[in-house]
Amino acid sequence: MALDFFGIVASITRGVPLAQAAMPDASPAFDGSRFDGPELTDAMSRGFEFAQPSGAWWLLAAVPAMLLVLWLARWRAAARRTFADSSLFATIAPRVVGNRSAARATLFITALALLSIALLDPRAGGRTEKVEQTGIDVMVAIDVSRSMLAQDARPDRLSRARQFATDIVDALGGDRVGLVEFAGVPALRCPLTFNHRAFLTQLDTLSPQATVRGGSLLGDAIRLAAASLDGEGVGKVIVVLSDGEDMESEPIEAAATAAKEKGIRIVTVGIGDAREGARIPVTEGTGNRRYLVHDGQEVWTKMDPTLLAEVAKAGDGFFIDAGTGQADMSQAAALLRQGLTTKSRAQATVSTKEPLFQYLALAALVLLLLESLLPSRTQTAPRAPVSTGGST
């Protein structure tokens, strides 16, 4: 990994942590702020710490370089002493000054040490403030019917739905989230919670084999999710991840009722191929794989974008046609919040430490500039021409 010198210079002017400028691929170990109780605020604000401990590798790498520079300086000095003593050497080579070589080595080593410490992103002091956390309530409804095993979306529709749900929750921040699974019978797998890790744990356990009855009742899932959004004075959203196949459960009416009576926004995400569709793989007990057959014919399943779009329209939301590709769920999560009322959840104390790396980096750059300007040889004045004399 090469040291990005220009990135370091730019980071000083932008206030970017120096370790991130030198090692852009490194993940930050600490973002400079944390939520602490009041009893820790004063101690943390006065403390000193390194926000990028991974930068210690650069400090270890700098030690051999420093030793090499010192060895070269000593080797040059020894070589001069071998050639001639100091007084004679000054006479025969007046432009070579050993002390200046040592000075340049000292400046370089000091600059390298300062840069190595700056890469650790030292922080100290800082300020504290009260921050109010606000959010909305989001209920995610995922279709786990057999058709979600179709592999037109890789690796299959259900896995893609889980991925999209994870991306949405990661982008929500401090919002409450809940999980409903639906096929023939909808079920609440995770009630509204701030614990996103618990949500993701339940999300990973979803499978078509866990359902009691086959088929897909999208309308019943919307009604259950709406009943589970019990918060008052807060924006509410239901996100449906499905291929849109429904068994006459009146999902459009359910979405319209939820939007009108409870102010719930319905967002639908369509997963699967809407044109050709795909077969539904089935794994037998012996491990053999085949495709689902009905009345002697293989069953093909297609995503129904028309139904999903109508459900979203009735629920004052929007439809995302993900199809068989990827979709930016972080943007979708941002759209979820637009126009919705956020509710104050809690207050937290934010302790932010001031970065000090820029001062160390600036001092190192000044030393490097001085080192480059300091000549290793003296500049002697030109000798006057010697007159030979003579008579005219």
N, C-alpha and C positions, 0 to 999 in steps of 0.2 A: 504494500500500500504506500503510495507516494504522498509526501507532505505537500498540501496545496498552499503554496506561499501566497499567491494572489487571493485565495479565499480567506487566509488569515488577515491580510491587510483590509479586505472588504469587511470582514466581521467586526473590526474595530470601529468602523464608521457606522455600521448598522446595529451594533449591539448584539450580534449573534454570538452564542457561546462558541469559544475558540475551538473546542474539541469537535463540535459539529461541523465547523468550517474545514478543519484539517481531516476529519474522518466522517464524511457525509453519510456513509452507510451505517455508522454506529448508532445504535438506539440509545437515547438519553436515559441515564440511570435515575435522573431526578429533574423535575421541571422547574425548580426554584421556588415552589410554593407548596404548602400543605395545609390541611385542615387539622387544627389541634385544639384541645381544650384550653380554657382560659388559664389554667394553672401552668401550662407549658409555654404560653405565648411569650412572656418576658424572657425566659431562659433561651428559647429558640431565636428570638430577635437579637440577642446579644452574642449568640454563638458564632462559631466559624466552622465552615465545612466546605468540602469539595463536591460540587454537583456532578462532576464527570469523573468518577474514579477510574473509568476505563482508560483515561488519558495517562495513567501511571505507566502504561506500556511505552509511551514515548519517552518518559523520564528514564526508564530502564535502558531504552535504546540510545539515549543521549550520553549515558555514562561511558560506553566504549569510545564514542566520538571524542569526548573530553579527554580521555586517557590517551587517545591517539595524538591529539593536538599537543598535549603536554610532552609526550614522548618525542614528537618531531622537534619541538622547541629545544629540548635537552640534547637531542642528537645533533642539531645544528650548532649549538654552543660547544659541544664536545669536539665536533669536527673543526671548528675555528681554533680551539685551543691546541688541537693536534697540529694544525697547519702552522700556527705562530702564536706567540704570546700576545696579550691584548694591546700593548704599546706598539709592537711591530706590526700587528695586523691593522691597526688604525693608520699606520704609515703607508703600507703597501695597498690597502683597500679602504681608503677613507670614506667611500660612499656606502659601505656595508656597515650597518649599525645593529648589533645583536640585541640591545635593549628594546629597540622598536619591534623586533620580531616577537619578543616576549610579551610586549604590550598588546600587540595584535592578537596573540593567542589568548591572553587574559580577557580581552574584550569579547572575542568570539565565544569562549567557554561560558562567560557570564551571560551573554545573550541567549545561548542555547539552554542554559539552566532556567532562565526566566521564561522562555517559551515553553519549556517542558512543564513548569509549574502552572503556567497560564492554561495549558491544555487540560488541566484538572478542573478548570472553571471554579476557582475559589470564590466563595460568597460569605458575606458577614453583614452584621447590622440588620438593616431593613425596616419594614413598617408593617403594621397590622391594621386590619379593617374588618368590619362586619359585612358579610355578603348574604343577601336573601336568595334562597333557592326557590324557583318557581317551576311548574311543570304542568303537563296534561296527563290524562289517562288513556292508555292505548291497549286494546284487546286484539290479539292476533289470533285469527281463526285459520287453521290449516287443514286442507282436505287430505285425508289419509285413506281414501277409498282405493280399491285395487287398480283403478286406472292411473293412479299416481306412480305406479311402478313402471309405466311405459318409459322407454329409454330414448325418446326423441330429444329430450333435454338430458344432457349428460351430467352425472352418471344415470340419474333417473329424475322424474318430476318431483318426487318427494324430497330427495336430497337437495335439489335446487331450491325447493320451497324452504327447507331448513336453513340453507345458506342465506337466502333473502331475508328471512326472519332474523337471523343473527346480525346481518348488516344493519337492519333497521334498528334493532335494540342497541347496538353499539353506537349508533348515531343519535339516539334519543337523549342520552345524558341522564338527567335527574328525574325523568318522567316515570310514572308507575306503568308497569306492563303486566299483562295477563295472557294466558294461553288457552284456547279452545281447539280441540280436535273434533273433526266431524267426518262421518261417512254415513252409514245407515242411522246411527244414533250419535248425536253430539255429546261431548263430555268436557267439563271444565278441568283441565289438567293443572293449571296454575292460576290461582286468584290474583287480583291486582297486587303488585308488590314493588318495592323499591329494589329488592334483591334481584338484580339482573342475572346473577350467577345461578340462582335457583330456577329462574325462567329457562336459561339455556340448558340446565340439567334435564328438565322435563322435556325440552324440545328435542334433545338427542334420543329420547326413548320412544318417540313416535314411530309407529309402524302400522301397516295395514292389518297385520295379524292381531293387533290389539283391539280391533273393533268387534262389536257384538254382532252387527248386521251389515251385510254388504250394501253397495249402492252409495248414493251421495244425496244428503238432504241439506242443501245450502241454506234454505230459508230457516230451518230449525236452528242451524248454527248461528245465524245472525240474531235470531230471537234470544238464544241462550247468552250470546256475547253481550247483547244490549241489556239483558237483565243483570249481568255481572258488573256492568259499569254503574256502580251505585253512588259515585261521588257527586256532591252538589257544588255548584259554583265553579266548575272546572271544565275545560274542553275535553270532549270524549271522541275517540276515533276507534273504528273497527277496521282492521286490515285483513282482507280475505285473500289467501294464497291458494289457488285452485285451478283446475283445468276447465271449470265451468259446467261440467256435466251434472245435471240435477234430475231428481225423480219427483217432479211436480210438487215441490215443497213451498212454492210461492215466494221465492227469494226477493223479487222486486217489491212485492207488497210489504214484506218484512223490513226491507231497507227503508221504504218510504215511511213506515210507521215509526221506526227508530229515529229517523231524522226529524219528523214532525213533532212527535210527543216528547222526545228526550234530547233533541238537539245533537244527535250523534252523527258524525260524519262517517260515511262508508267508503273505503278505498279498496279496490279490487286489483289483484295482480294475476294475470293470466299466464299459465305455464303449460307449454306443449305446442305441438305443431297443429295449426288450425286448418291446413290444407290436406295433407296426406295422412296425418295421424301416425299412430304406431301400435304395434301389438303389445299385449300385456303378458310379460313373462311370469311363469309359475314354476316354482321349484318343488318337486315332489319329495316325499320323505326319504327316498333312496338317493337324493342328491341330483337326480336327473332333471334337466331343465326343459320345459316345453312352453307353449303359449296357450293362454286361456281360450277354451272352445265353448261355444254355445250353439245348440242344435246342429252339431256337426261342422260348424264354421268357426274359424279363428276370429276372435273379437278384436276389432280395431277401434281405437279411441282417439278422438280429436278434441283439441281445445275449442271451447265455444266463446269467442270474444264478444259476440253480440249480447249474450245473456249477461256476461260480466260487466260490460259497458252500461247496460241498462240498469243493473243493480247499483253501480256507482252513481249514475245520474239520479236515480230515485233517492239515493242517500246523500245528495249534495256533496259528493266526493269526486273522485276521478279514477280512471281505469288505466293501468299500466300493462301494455301488451308486451310482456317479457318474451313470449314465444319459447324458442329453444336456445336463446342466447343469454347473455348477461345483461343486467340492468343496474344502474347506479341507484342503489337503495338509500344512500346518504342524501341524495337530492330529494328522493321521495319522503324521507323522514323530515326534511326541512319544510316540505309542502304540507305535511300533516298539521303543522302548528299554525299555518297562516290563517288569521282571522279567528282563532280559537282563544277562549279565555284561559289564562294560566292561573294557577292557584299557588299561593305561598305555602311552601312545605316546611321550611325550617331556616334558621339562621346559623351560619358557621363563621368562625374566625379564621381569616386568611393571613398567614404569616409569610411575607415575601422578603427574601434576602437580596441585597444589592450585589450584583456581579462585580468582581474586581479584576477579571482577566485582562480587560482592556488596558489597564495601567501597566501591568507586567509586560504585555505585548508591545505597548508603545515604548517602554524603556528598552526592551530587547531590540526593537527596530532602530532606536537611536544609537545603541551600542554597535549594531551591525553597520550603520552608516559611518560612525566614527572609525570603525575597523577598516572599512573600505577606503576611507580618505587618508588614513595614516600610511605613509609610504614605508616600504621596507629598506629603502636606500635614501641617503641624503642627497639633496640637490646642491651641488657645489657650483660656485660661480666659475664662468669660463676664465681660463688663464690668459693673462696678457701676453701678447707676442714678444718673444725675446729678441732684443736688438743685437745684431752682430757687430755693430760699430763699423768704423773704417774712415779713411780720409778721401776727400774729393780734390 
